[in-house]
Amino acid sequence: MCFKIGLAARKIQKYNNNKFAEYGITIAQSFILFSLLESDGLNVKNLAECLCIDSSAITALVDRLEKEHLIERRIDPEDRRALRIFLTDKGRDLAKVVYPIAIASNEELKHNLKQEERDTIDNFLNNLKNNGNINEG
């Protein structure tokens, strides 16, 4: 089962990366843009928790997005030792362009499934995400 889930995830990731390539981002980078579009000014720890990705991986993604002038780091006015991540105008515009592509991709995945199958998959994935009884180590 794990192999099949991993294979499906890689296939979906490759498909979406191909769609986002013309915009110069990956699906992982899009998750950061979408998170900031929803809640601008998160810190790396918040992003990591929100996306269930290690902070070090988030930092690498943020570095790449910052190089492309899609996001910027700013000092947190409440804690000058901390940094917050904000979308630039360019990043916000790009997020708004690629978000409908991500939604369409999800709809495309659902298209060949019956509602009952969608519900089963959704419940399984939510259970796995929320507790799953899997030790992450």
ChimeraX commands (.cxc) that place a marker at each C-alpha (Angstrom):
marker #1 position 0.00,0.00,0.00 radius 0.5
marker #1 position 2.80,2.45,0.92 radius 0.5
marker #1 position 4.47,1.90,-2.43 radius 0.5
marker #1 position 1.23,2.62,-4.30 radius 0.5
marker #1 position 0.57,5.79,-2.29 radius 0.5
marker #1 position 4.13,6.98,-2.90 radius 0.5
marker #1 position 3.89,6.16,-6.60 radius 0.5
marker #1 position 0.60,8.02,-6.93 radius 0.5
marker #1 position 2.02,11.03,-5.05 radius 0.5
marker #1 position 5.09,11.14,-7.32 radius 0.5
marker #1 position 2.92,10.88,-10.42 radius 0.5
marker #1 position 0.69,13.73,-9.25 radius 0.5
marker #1 position 3.73,15.80,-8.27 radius 0.5
marker #1 position 5.35,15.26,-11.68 radius 0.5
marker #1 position 2.12,16.16,-13.46 radius 0.5
marker #1 position 1.72,19.39,-11.47 radius 0.5
marker #1 position 5.40,20.29,-11.74 radius 0.5
marker #1 position 5.03,20.08,-15.53 radius 0.5
marker #1 position 2.01,22.40,-15.38 radius 0.5
marker #1 position 3.81,24.91,-13.11 radius 0.5
marker #1 position 7.13,24.77,-14.99 radius 0.5
marker #1 position 6.08,27.47,-17.44 radius 0.5
marker #1 position 5.62,29.77,-14.43 radius 0.5
marker #1 position 9.06,28.94,-13.03 radius 0.5
marker #1 position 7.88,27.21,-9.85 radius 0.5
marker #1 position 7.41,23.70,-8.52 radius 0.5
marker #1 position 4.38,22.28,-6.77 radius 0.5
marker #1 position 6.24,22.49,-3.44 radius 0.5
marker #1 position 6.91,26.20,-4.02 radius 0.5
marker #1 position 3.27,26.70,-4.97 radius 0.5
marker #1 position 2.20,25.36,-1.57 radius 0.5
marker #1 position 4.17,28.15,0.09 radius 0.5
marker #1 position 2.70,30.79,-2.23 radius 0.5
marker #1 position -0.83,29.49,-1.57 radius 0.5
marker #1 position -0.27,29.42,2.20 radius 0.5
marker #1 position 0.96,33.01,2.14 radius 0.5
marker #1 position -1.90,34.04,-0.12 radius 0.5
marker #1 position -4.23,32.72,2.57 radius 0.5
marker #1 position -2.21,34.04,5.53 radius 0.5
marker #1 position 0.60,36.41,4.60 radius 0.5
marker #1 position 3.38,37.00,7.11 radius 0.5
marker #1 position 3.88,33.50,8.45 radius 0.5
marker #1 position 7.25,32.48,9.82 radius 0.5
marker #1 position 9.19,29.41,8.69 radius 0.5
marker #1 position 7.96,27.37,11.66 radius 0.5
marker #1 position 4.32,28.23,10.86 radius 0.5
marker #1 position 4.80,27.30,7.21 radius 0.5
marker #1 position 6.48,24.02,8.16 radius 0.5
marker #1 position 3.62,23.09,10.50 radius 0.5
marker #1 position 0.96,24.16,8.00 radius 0.5
marker #1 position 2.50,22.15,5.15 radius 0.5
marker #1 position 3.87,19.24,7.21 radius 0.5
marker #1 position 7.35,19.83,5.79 radius 0.5
marker #1 position 10.63,20.09,7.74 radius 0.5
marker #1 position 11.75,23.64,8.54 radius 0.5
marker #1 position 15.02,23.05,6.67 radius 0.5
marker #1 position 13.11,22.12,3.51 radius 0.5
marker #1 position 10.88,25.18,3.92 radius 0.5
marker #1 position 13.97,27.37,4.25 radius 0.5
marker #1 position 15.38,26.01,0.98 radius 0.5
marker #1 position 12.07,26.61,-0.81 radius 0.5
marker #1 position 11.80,30.12,0.65 radius 0.5
marker #1 position 15.37,30.86,-0.47 radius 0.5
marker #1 position 14.48,29.95,-4.06 radius 0.5
marker #1 position 11.26,31.96,-4.00 radius 0.5
marker #1 position 13.09,34.94,-2.57 radius 0.5
marker #1 position 15.71,34.76,-5.37 radius 0.5
marker #1 position 12.84,35.01,-7.84 radius 0.5
marker #1 position 11.43,38.02,-5.95 radius 0.5
marker #1 position 8.19,36.16,-5.23 radius 0.5
marker #1 position 8.47,36.46,-1.45 radius 0.5
marker #1 position 10.45,38.56,0.99 radius 0.5
marker #1 position 11.62,38.06,4.54 radius 0.5
marker #1 position 10.91,40.84,7.01 radius 0.5
marker #1 position 11.86,41.28,10.64 radius 0.5
marker #1 position 8.97,40.50,12.96 radius 0.5
marker #1 position 8.13,43.80,14.72 radius 0.5
marker #1 position 7.12,41.85,17.86 radius 0.5
marker #1 position 10.35,39.80,17.97 radius 0.5
marker #1 position 13.28,41.33,16.16 radius 0.5
marker #1 position 15.12,37.97,16.21 radius 0.5
marker #1 position 12.38,36.37,14.11 radius 0.5
marker #1 position 11.58,36.73,10.41 radius 0.5
marker #1 position 8.22,36.64,8.73 radius 0.5
marker #1 position 7.62,35.67,5.10 radius 0.5
marker #1 position 5.50,37.90,2.86 radius 0.5
marker #1 position 4.41,37.69,-0.75 radius 0.5
marker #1 position 5.72,40.39,-3.03 radius 0.5
marker #1 position 3.32,41.86,-5.59 radius 0.5
marker #1 position 4.93,39.57,-8.18 radius 0.5
marker #1 position 4.44,36.55,-5.88 radius 0.5
marker #1 position 0.82,37.45,-5.13 radius 0.5
marker #1 position 0.08,37.88,-8.84 radius 0.5
marker #1 position 1.71,34.53,-9.66 radius 0.5
marker #1 position -0.13,32.74,-6.84 radius 0.5
marker #1 position -3.43,34.08,-8.17 radius 0.5
marker #1 position -2.57,32.82,-11.66 radius 0.5
marker #1 position -1.46,29.30,-10.66 radius 0.5
marker #1 position -4.07,28.70,-7.94 radius 0.5
marker #1 position -6.84,27.99,-10.49 radius 0.5
marker #1 position -4.45,25.58,-12.24 radius 0.5
marker #1 position -4.02,23.67,-8.96 radius 0.5
marker #1 position -7.80,23.60,-8.44 radius 0.5
marker #1 position -8.32,22.34,-12.01 radius 0.5
marker #1 position -5.72,19.64,-11.43 radius 0.5
marker #1 position -7.58,18.46,-8.33 radius 0.5
marker #1 position -10.85,18.45,-10.24 radius 0.5
marker #1 position -9.22,16.46,-13.04 radius 0.5
marker #1 position -8.10,13.84,-10.50 radius 0.5
marker #1 position -11.61,13.58,-9.08 radius 0.5
marker #1 position -13.31,13.46,-12.47 radius 0.5
marker #1 position -13.12,9.68,-12.98 radius 0.5
marker #1 position -14.09,8.81,-9.43 radius 0.5
marker #1 position -17.57,8.21,-8.05 radius 0.5
marker #1 position -18.56,10.39,-5.08 radius 0.5
marker #1 position -18.32,7.41,-2.73 radius 0.5
marker #1 position -14.75,6.71,-3.91 radius 0.5
marker #1 position -13.80,10.37,-3.44 radius 0.5
marker #1 position -15.21,10.35,0.07 radius 0.5
marker #1 position -13.34,7.15,0.96 radius 0.5
marker #1 position -10.03,8.48,-0.36 radius 0.5
marker #1 position -10.59,11.85,1.33 radius 0.5
marker #1 position -11.37,10.21,4.68 radius 0.5
marker #1 position -8.35,7.91,4.42 radius 0.5
marker #1 position -5.97,10.76,3.57 radius 0.5
marker #1 position -7.38,13.00,6.31 radius 0.5
marker #1 position -6.99,10.22,8.87 radius 0.5
marker #1 position -3.43,9.58,7.73 radius 0.5
marker #1 position -2.60,13.29,7.85 radius 0.5
marker #1 position -4.22,13.94,11.23 radius 0.5
marker #1 position -3.03,10.96,13.20 radius 0.5
marker #1 position -2.47,7.92,11.06 radius 0.5
marker #1 position -0.83,6.05,13.94 radius 0.5
marker #1 position 2.41,6.39,12.04 radius 0.5
marker #1 position 5.47,7.42,13.98 radius 0.5
marker #1 position 7.32,10.04,11.97 radius 0.5
marker #1 position 10.54,9.33,13.81 radius 0.5
marker link #1:1,2 radius 0.2
marker link #1:2,3 radius 0.2
marker link #1:3,4 radius 0.2
marker link #1:4,5 radius 0.2
marker link #1:5,6 radius 0.2
marker link #1:6,7 radius 0.2
marker link #1:7,8 radius 0.2
marker link #1:8,9 radius 0.2
marker link #1:9,10 radius 0.2
marker link #1:10,11 radius 0.2
marker link #1:11,12 radius 0.2
marker link #1:12,13 radius 0.2
marker link #1:13,14 radius 0.2
marker link #1:14,15 radius 0.2
marker link #1:15,16 radius 0.2
marker link #1:16,17 radius 0.2
marker link #1:17,18 radius 0.2
marker link #1:18,19 radius 0.2
marker link #1:19,20 radius 0.2
marker link #1:20,21 radius 0.2
marker link #1:21,22 radius 0.2
marker link #1:22,23 radius 0.2
marker link #1:23,24 radius 0.2
marker link #1:24,25 radius 0.2
marker link #1:25,26 radius 0.2
marker link #1:26,27 radius 0.2
marker link #1:27,28 radius 0.2
marker link #1:28,29 radius 0.2
marker link #1:29,30 radius 0.2
marker link #1:30,31 radius 0.2
marker link #1:31,32 radius 0.2
marker link #1:32,33 radius 0.2
marker link #1:33,34 radius 0.2
marker link #1:34,35 radius 0.2
marker link #1:35,36 radius 0.2
marker link #1:36,37 radius 0.2
marker link #1:37,38 radius 0.2
marker link #1:38,39 radius 0.2
marker link #1:39,40 radius 0.2
marker link #1:40,41 radius 0.2
marker link #1:41,42 radius 0.2
marker link #1:42,43 radius 0.2
marker link #1:43,44 radius 0.2
marker link #1:44,45 radius 0.2
marker link #1:45,46 radius 0.2
marker link #1:46,47 radius 0.2
marker link #1:47,48 radius 0.2
marker link #1:48,49 radius 0.2
marker link #1:49,50 radius 0.2
marker link #1:50,51 radius 0.2
marker link #1:51,52 radius 0.2
marker link #1:52,53 radius 0.2
marker link #1:53,54 radius 0.2
marker link #1:54,55 radius 0.2
marker link #1:55,56 radius 0.2
marker link #1:56,57 radius 0.2
marker link #1:57,58 radius 0.2
marker link #1:58,59 radius 0.2
marker link #1:59,60 radius 0.2
marker link #1:60,61 radius 0.2
marker link #1:61,62 radius 0.2
marker link #1:62,63 radius 0.2
marker link #1:63,64 radius 0.2
marker link #1:64,65 radius 0.2
marker link #1:65,66 radius 0.2
marker link #1:66,67 radius 0.2
marker link #1:67,68 radius 0.2
marker link #1:68,69 radius 0.2
marker link #1:69,70 radius 0.2
marker link #1:70,71 radius 0.2
marker link #1:71,72 radius 0.2
marker link #1:72,73 radius 0.2
marker link #1:73,74 radius 0.2
marker link #1:74,75 radius 0.2
marker link #1:75,76 radius 0.2
marker link #1:76,77 radius 0.2
marker link #1:77,78 radius 0.2
marker link #1:78,79 radius 0.2
marker link #1:79,80 radius 0.2
marker link #1:80,81 radius 0.2
marker link #1:81,82 radius 0.2
marker link #1:82,83 radius 0.2
marker link #1:83,84 radius 0.2
marker link #1:84,85 radius 0.2
marker link #1:85,86 radius 0.2
marker link #1:86,87 radius 0.2
marker link #1:87,88 radius 0.2
marker link #1:88,89 radius 0.2
marker link #1:89,90 radius 0.2
marker link #1:90,91 radius 0.2
marker link #1:91,92 radius 0.2
marker link #1:92,93 radius 0.2
marker link #1:93,94 radius 0.2
marker link #1:94,95 radius 0.2
marker link #1:95,96 radius 0.2
marker link #1:96,97 radius 0.2
marker link #1:97,98 radius 0.2
marker link #1:98,99 radius 0.2
marker link #1:99,100 radius 0.2
marker link #1:100,101 radius 0.2
marker link #1:101,102 radius 0.2
marker link #1:102,103 radius 0.2
marker link #1:103,104 radius 0.2
marker link #1:104,105 radius 0.2
marker link #1:105,106 radius 0.2
marker link #1:106,107 radius 0.2
marker link #1:107,108 radius 0.2
marker link #1:108,109 radius 0.2
marker link #1:109,110 radius 0.2
marker link #1:110,111 radius 0.2
marker link #1:111,112 radius 0.2
marker link #1:112,113 radius 0.2
marker link #1:113,114 radius 0.2
marker link #1:114,115 radius 0.2
marker link #1:115,116 radius 0.2
marker link #1:116,117 radius 0.2
marker link #1:117,118 radius 0.2
marker link #1:118,119 radius 0.2
marker link #1:119,120 radius 0.2
marker link #1:120,121 radius 0.2
marker link #1:121,122 radius 0.2
marker link #1:122,123 radius 0.2
marker link #1:123,124 radius 0.2
marker link #1:124,125 radius 0.2
marker link #1:125,126 radius 0.2
marker link #1:126,127 radius 0.2
marker link #1:127,128 radius 0.2
marker link #1:128,129 radius 0.2
marker link #1:129,130 radius 0.2
marker link #1:130,131 radius 0.2
marker link #1:131,132 radius 0.2
marker link #1:132,133 radius 0.2
marker link #1:133,134 radius 0.2
marker link #1:134,135 radius 0.2
marker link #1:135,136 radius 0.2
marker link #1:136,137 radius 0.2
view
